[in-house]
Amino acid sequence: MLYFLLALLGWAVIGSFFGKVPYSDYEILLSAGWLGLICWGCNYLLSKVFNIPANKESSLISALILALIMSPAVNLHGYAVLAAAGLAGMATKYLLVFHKSHVFNPAAAGAFVAGLLLGQPASWWVGTGFITPLALIGGILILRKTKRYMMVATFLAVYGIYLVINSHFSLGVHLVTLEVFSTPLLFFAIVMLTEPLTSPDRENIYLPYAVIVGVLYSATLLHVSPEEALLIGNLFSLAAAPKRRFQLTFQRKIQEAEEIYSYVFSRPAELRFSAGQYMEWTLWQPRSDSRGNRRYLTIASAPTEPEIMITVRFPKAASTFKRRLDTLKPGESILAAHVTGEFILSKNQPHKLAFLAGGVGITPFRSIIKELLDMGDKIDAALIYSASSSDQIAFRGLFDQARRIGLKTTYITDRHIKEADIKHLLHDYQQRTFYISGPYSFVQAMEQSLLRLKVAPSQIKQDYFPGYG
């Protein structure tokens, strides 16, 4: 997201040389730099006051969003408006919170407050046609990462339906397409609507969320600005699916296999999750690399266990996040936010299951199998676990114990799982529901293999790990 926003800003600067955007290059760059300084400084100071790890990339993302929707400053009043937007956006993250998790999209809140107090609302100048192609390409890449296609599609569909109805069905398909693919609409839908900390993450919640925001965004008779529409949607998200942050205390580290380590934390009584879900984890560190100081990591422990555990691969060229994680001492803390994820067994779980794991993608299966083992539930399940070498196989002891509840485990090393493996090991594979977890390329390859083997798409569930660094 950070790189996408930087690319949009850079493209706008290029457009200014050719008269494609209504502002000069220095106005755009000075305003973006001013917002970056305000947001970063405010975020840093408030994080110290409230003793909460600051997400550096988060403040820069908010600054860039504001730089693309608020008119660049051309005088002192303009800089005051931008400062108000940046300060208000960062302040809402720390002051308007529910269980340590902020409620409102910071950029939308900042734009709303600046418009309310200083009479200069967001202009959404990112909506120039020159930026549209880049916004569309980058937006597709972002959605590929976030997997929120249905949220965005629902929002765009609501907007398209409103256009047709409002024109008394006189708009042609061409004009509707032009409207739906306008830059401010795409920017709003892909960048702001889907912001993970203030939008729902379960489909049964985020579809009505997209409808509500879509109606408010579209209906001009309601006189609701885009940022107001989003803030109202944030309130719906809070009411329908409240999120929480937990400060967890580090207890110990366990080496599970070569380069694979588990980190165990205390578990508050109010922290509830389903086996296979994940959380956002934030670590304070004085300096971080380009990947920042937060990660989305699967909870490797089971709901039946008294502690919370995450398991990561620790390569030689590890990120600053992992290096900091590895230096934690007992008693130090980490911030864990909003439990989410649909990679879970259904309440009416299928009789026949198959788990395909690649590398550290074994972690959700560790949680699922441990819970089944603790509950004593009999299953007809097969685990096929692919790793680079036999030394990088984690949790062998647990999977051996799970034989007594019906789990059959096969380890494949030095190569990927092949279609022939599935056919040989699972003679009834077309009757099984498959769960696939691992690196993106592994998940994609396994899905294609299963589809070629005529496994129904409805019998395939996926989870993937975007990086190991």
C-alpha angles and dihedrals in degrees: 000000000000092000091045092054092046089052091051091050092048091048090051090053089052089048091054090064089059097041092251095128126045096239137066123251094249092050091053095045097043092049093048091048091049092050091046091053093046095047095043094047095046092045091049094049095045092048088056093047093050095034093234124140108256119230101221095191090049093061091047091049091052090048092052093047090052090047089057098045102034117071111257112255119260097171142014092279090055091053089049090054091051091047091051091050093049095045093046093047094052093041093056089059090063105026104038099052140138116208091342093307120111118241106204132056101256096221093047091047092048093050091047094050093046091051093046097048103033102026097239111110125188113293095198090220088168082084095088113126091233089071096046100090093050092044090052095048094044091044092056090052091049092050090049087058099042097037091217096133094130094051092053094040091052092050092049091046091054090050092048092049091050091052092052094046094044090053090050089246093300097117115103125226090253094057093045089052091051091051095046092050096047112129101242090051093049092044092050094047099044103033106030109021092054098045099144101220097052103033129070119264100199118084095226088058104034095054094061087041090056091047094050094048090043093054093046092046093049105039105088091183089069091059091220118154120223092253091050090050090054094047090053088049089052089056090052089050090051092050096044101037113009116197129213140198123216130198104217125195118228115236112170149335125237127194106222099177141331107321091353119110136173123214117204124207137180115268121222114222091240094055105102128171144156122247109269098030127122140211139207111255124200126190127190112235131159093230131018135183125244091285092065132218102295136071140181105236132174118244102245095190122082126246086245092063124088095226138054118240134184123190125204139173110244109206124188092255094049123172122253088253093059093042089054091046089053093054095054114128125209108277096030117115143227129198116238120188138194119346110233145150138107097222092110137115113264119243088247092046118194116260093235121049136178125192119199113191130183119195115306087358083094090085100088089047090053088057094044096046094044091054092048089049093049091048092047091230113166113227140177097223137144125200119201108188121191120196137165091247140353088259090064096057109116131199096017092151093055093049091048089054090049091065087086092064093047106272116145113197128198123184120208117189136185092018143049126266110270133206088248089058092054093048093046098044098036111041090174095045094135089062095052133089109231126214114194124192132169141074115348094253091051093050092048093048093048092048092052091048092052092048090052087051088056095249107158115251089233088063094058124085122180140203125170140187113226096202147357101203 
